[in-house]
Amino acid sequence: MTFRSALTFLTSPWLRRILALALAALTLSVAAQPSPQLQLPRTKLTAGMHVLDVQLAQTGEQRQIGLMWRKEMPQHEGMLFVFEQAATQCFWMRNTLIPLSAAFLADDGSIVNIADMKPQSDDSHCSEKQVRFVLEMNQGWFAKRQLKAGHKLAGSLFTR
């Protein structure tokens, strides 16, 4: 191929259309990639001397997405799922990439039970009683701090 024929090929309308289509497909592909929800409202919770910075998942869509697609989460952060009314709450880990522990919390912030959950699993983990709150933290966070059923967390959302 000569320089002139290569230049003609590279500047042809046909090649520009193909490149434009390829770029559009790439843009759509990147836009369609799910991303973690990082902009939810936050609140502070305390567990004894430990202060937690937690995102609030308050709507159905926010709760459904939860911590999906996160590759990491700082140790002092988590997500508090807030439900309108107390019920048996069950969680699974589809599309969740990091191992988590879920503390099922009574209205007053007391831990009802804790479940360790494996990433990308559809196994169901449920509260042992009806609860309105579920706090997800990095797996082992509660165990490392010796927090178990009956321990009470404090925060503005919990009744006193």
C-alpha positions as CSV (number, residue, x, y, z in Angstrom):
1,M,0.0,0.0,0.0
2,T,1.4,3.4,-1.0
3,F,1.3,6.4,1.3
4,R,-1.3,8.0,-0.9
5,S,-3.6,5.0,-0.9
6,A,-3.2,4.6,2.9
7,L,-4.0,8.3,3.4
8,T,-7.1,8.0,1.1
9,F,-8.3,5.0,3.1
10,L,-7.8,6.7,6.5
11,T,-9.7,9.8,5.5
12,S,-12.5,8.0,3.7
13,P,-16.1,8.7,4.9
14,W,-16.7,4.9,5.1
15,L,-13.9,4.5,7.7
16,R,-15.1,7.6,9.6
17,R,-18.6,6.0,9.9
18,I,-17.1,2.7,11.2
19,L,-15.0,4.6,13.7
20,A,-18.0,6.7,14.9
21,L,-20.1,3.5,15.3
22,A,-17.3,1.8,17.2
23,L,-16.9,4.8,19.5
24,A,-20.7,5.0,20.1
25,A,-20.8,1.3,20.9
26,L,-17.9,1.7,23.3
27,T,-19.5,4.7,25.0
28,L,-22.8,2.7,25.4
29,S,-20.9,-0.3,26.8
30,V,-19.1,1.9,29.4
31,A,-22.4,3.7,30.3
32,A,-24.2,0.4,30.8
33,Q,-21.7,-0.9,33.3
34,P,-23.3,-0.9,36.7
35,S,-21.5,1.3,39.2
36,P,-21.7,1.5,43.0
37,Q,-23.9,4.0,44.7
38,L,-21.6,6.3,46.5
39,Q,-23.7,9.5,46.9
40,L,-26.3,8.3,49.4
41,P,-27.0,10.4,52.5
42,R,-24.8,9.6,55.5
43,T,-25.2,9.4,59.2
44,K,-22.9,8.6,62.2
45,L,-23.5,5.6,64.4
46,T,-21.6,4.6,67.5
47,A,-20.9,1.1,68.8
48,G,-19.2,1.8,72.2
49,M,-16.1,3.8,71.4
50,H,-16.3,3.1,67.7
51,V,-17.7,5.7,65.4
52,L,-19.2,4.6,62.0
53,D,-19.8,6.7,58.9
54,V,-22.7,4.9,57.2
55,Q,-24.6,5.5,54.0
56,L,-28.4,5.3,54.3
57,A,-30.2,3.1,51.9
58,Q,-33.8,4.3,52.4
59,T,-35.7,3.7,49.2
60,G,-36.5,0.4,47.5
61,E,-34.1,1.0,44.7
62,Q,-31.3,2.1,47.1
63,R,-31.8,-1.0,49.3
64,Q,-31.9,-3.3,46.2
65,I,-28.6,-2.0,44.9
66,G,-27.0,-1.7,48.4
67,L,-23.2,-2.3,48.3
68,M,-23.2,-4.0,44.9
69,W,-20.2,-3.5,42.6
70,R,-18.0,-2.0,45.4
71,K,-14.4,-3.3,45.2
72,E,-13.5,-2.1,48.6
73,M,-14.9,-0.2,51.6
74,P,-13.0,1.7,54.4
75,Q,-13.1,-0.1,57.7
76,H,-15.1,2.6,59.6
77,E,-17.8,2.8,56.8
78,G,-20.9,0.7,56.1
79,M,-24.4,0.9,54.8
80,L,-27.5,1.1,57.0
81,F,-30.7,-0.2,55.3
82,V,-33.7,1.6,56.6
83,F,-37.2,0.0,56.1
84,E,-40.6,1.6,56.6
85,Q,-41.8,-1.1,59.0
86,A,-40.4,-4.0,60.9
87,A,-40.4,-7.3,59.2
88,T,-38.2,-10.4,58.8
89,Q,-35.5,-8.9,56.5
90,C,-33.4,-11.2,54.3
91,F,-30.3,-10.3,52.3
92,W,-28.2,-11.9,49.6
93,M,-24.9,-10.9,47.9
94,R,-25.6,-11.0,44.2
95,N,-23.2,-8.6,42.4
96,T,-21.6,-7.8,45.7
97,L,-17.8,-8.1,45.4
98,I,-16.6,-7.8,49.0
99,P,-17.4,-10.1,51.9
100,L,-19.8,-8.4,54.4
101,S,-21.3,-9.0,57.8
102,A,-24.9,-7.9,58.3
103,A,-26.2,-6.9,61.7
104,F,-30.0,-7.0,62.0
105,L,-31.0,-4.2,64.3
106,A,-34.1,-3.6,66.5
107,D,-35.7,-0.2,66.6
108,D,-33.5,0.8,69.6
109,G,-30.3,-0.2,67.8
110,S,-29.8,-3.5,69.6
111,I,-28.2,-6.2,67.5
112,V,-30.7,-9.1,67.0
113,N,-28.3,-11.3,65.0
114,I,-25.3,-11.1,62.7
115,A,-24.7,-13.0,59.5
116,D,-21.4,-13.3,57.6
117,M,-22.1,-13.3,53.9
118,K,-20.0,-14.5,50.9
119,P,-19.5,-12.3,47.9
120,Q,-21.6,-13.0,44.8
121,S,-23.8,-15.5,46.5
122,D,-27.6,-15.9,46.3
123,D,-27.6,-17.5,49.7
124,S,-30.3,-15.9,51.9
125,H,-29.4,-14.4,55.4
126,C,-32.4,-13.4,57.5
127,S,-33.1,-11.6,60.7
128,E,-34.2,-13.9,63.6
129,K,-36.9,-11.3,64.5
130,Q,-38.7,-8.5,62.8
131,V,-36.4,-5.5,62.3
132,R,-36.4,-2.1,60.6
133,F,-32.6,-1.7,60.2
134,V,-29.8,-3.8,58.8
135,L,-26.2,-2.6,59.0
136,E,-23.7,-4.0,56.5
137,M,-20.0,-3.7,57.4
138,N,-16.8,-5.4,56.1
139,Q,-16.9,-9.0,57.1
140,G,-15.5,-9.6,60.6
141,W,-16.0,-6.0,61.7
142,F,-18.4,-6.9,64.5
143,A,-16.4,-10.0,65.6
144,K,-13.2,-8.0,65.8
145,R,-14.9,-5.6,68.2
146,Q,-16.7,-8.4,70.1
147,L,-20.1,-7.0,69.2
148,K,-22.8,-9.7,69.4
149,A,-26.5,-10.1,69.7
150,G,-27.8,-7.8,72.5
151,H,-25.1,-5.1,72.0
152,K,-26.7,-1.7,71.3
153,L,-25.6,0.8,68.6
154,A,-26.5,4.4,69.0
155,G,-27.6,6.9,66.3
156,S,-30.3,9.5,65.6
157,L,-32.5,6.9,63.7
158,F,-32.9,4.6,66.7
159,T,-35.6,5.0,69.4
160,R,-34.3,5.5,72.9
